Amino acid sequence: MSTPIRWKERRRVASAGLKRPETPLRALALNLSEAARSALTEPFRLTVEHHQIYLRRLPRELDGFRIVQLSDVHHSPFTSREQIERAVETANNLQPDIVALTGDYVSKERNYAAPCAELLGRLGARHGVYAVLGNHDHWTDAALITDLFRAEGITVLVNQGMRFEKNGAAFWLAGVDDTMVGLEDLPLALAGSSATELKLLLAHNPIILRRAARAGVDLVLSGHTHGGQVSLRSGLSASGRPRRRLLKGLGRQGETQIYVTRGLGTVVLPVRFGYHQVLPTLSSLRGGVFDLSVANQLVEKAFSLNSFMEKVWPIYKFATNVFMVGKKVEAFHG
């Protein structure tokens, strides 16, 4: 005859092999743990996005011109040297014609400026690396970052422009200072350009798009938004149209196109949800198309509020009803 202790042991062994029943609270816990896992791991996942952008005024001699864009590095305890080194190595393997850096290289600590400049100084491009400053660079030390970048051979455009020439053809390459700190001067950056030539603008904040369109800019490369960093809804509104505020990807205002990268780093918390790092590459096709490669946070398995709430809402309602019934029973017996 089995003793009670042995019977309990056997019962535990037998039950261990059975699949535990799915309950609403267990499903809720699994969804929340998956969301937390994604939010904590996405800042370390890097992908390359390739975009071919048609530009009517791009000279045919520059067909296939390749740009690699990096932005919002935010070198800090949240964005390590290893993450930046991986992005730099990935960018170099793409063999770009130029590299565009669009601001926010550090967060708020000056001691990260020199290491970040040294790492980005390893970028290699056939015709140079060009940069503009972001709001976090100004909040840290804009003069220091500018000097460090220029010492590494990076051309920092502070409300400046230049005529970029290759294969006997040219376009105007310009960069503006940051809008948020009130130092943007687009007319100064475009001074010297002709009315008929293609204009490529580097600007940290994509809010410049309307002004760029009025000024006849053909393409704007921006960052700043981190793609929202934490996204709980899709990029489309309830009507199926894109939301009015452009947080990531390609957009257009009249004849002016813009690409907003999700960037590399994070701010406030080392968390991304729905948006991973991305490194974009822009390239041009015959007829005048840039080839843009962007290092961004990978977006596979991104959660939207709609899909998430479809799973969680019935569970939440059930748990709330159970809680309210329990409170009523407690009050009745109290």
QUIZIBEL-V785286 format. One line per field, one symbol per residue. phi: phi as a letter, one per 40 degrees, with the letter a starting at -180 (. if undefined). A space follows every 10 residues. Layout:
phi = ???
This chain:
phi = .ccdcccccc cccccccccc ccbdcccccc cccccccccc cccbbbbbbb bbbcbdcccc cbdgcbbbbb afcfdadcbc dcccdccccc ccccfccbbb bbgfcbcabc cccccccccc cccbacbhbb bbcbcccccc accccccccc ccgccccbfb aaccbafgba acbbabcccc cgbcacdccc chcccbccbb bcacccccdc cccccgccab bbagcfghgb bbaccbcccg ccccccbagc aabgccbbbb ccgbbbbgbc bbbgbccabc bbbbcdghbc bbbbcbccbc gccbcccccd ccdccccccc cccccccccc cccc
